[in-house]
Amino acid sequence: MRHWRPWTITGGSLGPMWRETGLWRDVTEIPDSVSATLAAREGVAETAALLGSDRVRRIVATGNGAAYYVAVALWLASLDGRPGPEVIAVPSGLVARGSFEWRPGDILLAVSSSGEFRDLVEAVETAPSPYATITATPGSTIGSRAGARAVVSVSNQRALTHSQAYCGAVATALSVWAETTSDAELRDALAAAPDAIHDEVVAAEHWGAQLDASDPTYAVAFGSGPGWAAALEAALLLKEVAGVPAEGLETREGATTAMFSLAPGHLVLSLPTGDDQLLAEAEEICAARGAAVVRAPRASRLDKRLAAIVTFPAAAALSARLGAHRGLDVDKPAWTDAYYQVARAEK
């Protein structure tokens, strides 16, 4: 039997450079911003009442990029714990322009930090009314038209990458779900989240400082259960911050289809969500393909439904470290203008 151990990480030559970026400063404030969001509970009860009304049979949660992964995190959380309405996560491009076939009893949950994403603006024009939203901008086009809006608190956004907004939106979605389903266990986990996230930030900073300053040509991130949503977001961070082509997968997909093309020079990020033998198996098979496998630290043992939040600091640290090593502007990537050209609705 082949004996294998996770990739040994060693210090590079970058020193504190990545930790001085606006992105990492934003990450260090995630515990406070999530705490403020959860304490305010602005619109949570109203949104839960709308989503949990007797007429609702299916919640169609949608967004783009990180906002879509918030929808995925909500869907995966809905598969555990107390039952509630059916939840499906659909990319906003499929809901826009009337291309989605709505069913009786459907309700739209639109996730958008800015509240101005073009596909969502188009989606709310054809979706059943009223709809609900999770947003950091309640006065936006999407926020102002919603029947109920749960508001995310963002202390600062120094970098283009949404860190506080993303984690706050996941926490808000789960808070709404806990209210909708009267899930006391999830409520307790959310109450403990700010302290747990703080521990994850500290662990991720120490871990990131030791990472080898390598330059992978391709990356895979994987996680189990709700960790799949975390893997999707980790892959997005690697793409948008570090410029590394990446995909995020469920763990068994990581152990099977993802490993087909792995080779030396590739990176695998493993995201633990508890005791998971499948994770170790996936790490081993990917390492056997020659890829460098690194497991993110896990400082807390919070409810696995919060995986998308608690693994975020490590994914951000890795991405910022690689981006700085490649000489990229971590806070304002080169693709910024092109993104806004296609993402925002014309005024």
Stockholm file with secondary structure:
# STOCKHOLM 1.0

chainA/1-347         MRHWRPWTITGGSLGPMWRETGLWRDVTEIPDSVSATLAAREGVAETAALLGSDRVRRIVATGNGAAYYVAVALWLASLDGRPGPEVIAVPSGLVARGSFEWRPGDILLAVSSSGEFRDLVEAVETAPSPYATITATPGSTIGSRAGARAVVSVSNQRALTHSQAYCGAVATALSVWAETTSDAELRDALAAAPDAIHDEVVAAEHWGAQLDASDPTYAVAFGSGPGWAAALEAALLLKEVAGVPAEGLETREGATTAMFSLAPGHLVLSLPTGDDQLLAEAEEICAARGAAVVRAPRASRLDKRLAAIVTFPAAAALSARLGAHRGLDVDKPAWTDAYYQVARAEK
#=GR chainA/1-347 SS CCCCCCCCCCCCSCTTGGGGSHHHHHHHTHHHHHHHHHHHCTTHHHHHHHHTSTTCCEEEEEESTHHHHHHHHHHHHHTSSSCCSEEEEEEHHHHGGGCSCCCTTEEEEEECSSSCBHHHHHHHHHSCSSCEEEESCTTSHHHHHCSEEEECCCSCCCSSSCSHHHHHHHHHHHHHHHHHHTCHHHHHHHHHHHHHHHHHHHHHHHHHHTSCCCCCSEEEEEESTTHHHHHHHHHHHHHHHHCCCEEEEEHHHHHTGGGGGCCTTEEEEEECCSSCHHHHHHHHHHHHTTCEEEECCCCCCCCGGGHHHHTHHHHHHHHHHHHHHTTCCSSSCTTHHHHHHHHBCCC
#=GC SS_cons         CCCCCCCCCCCCSCTTGGGGSHHHHHHHTHHHHHHHHHHHCTTHHHHHHHHTSTTCCEEEEEESTHHHHHHHHHHHHHTSSSCCSEEEEEEHHHHGGGCSCCCTTEEEEEECSSSCBHHHHHHHHHSCSSCEEEESCTTSHHHHHCSEEEECCCSCCCSSSCSHHHHHHHHHHHHHHHHHHTCHHHHHHHHHHHHHHHHHHHHHHHHHHTSCCCCCSEEEEEESTTHHHHHHHHHHHHHHHHCCCEEEEEHHHHHTGGGGGCCTTEEEEEECCSSCHHHHHHHHHHHHTTCEEEECCCCCCCCGGGHHHHTHHHHHHHHHHHHHHTTCCSSSCTTHHHHHHHHBCCC
//
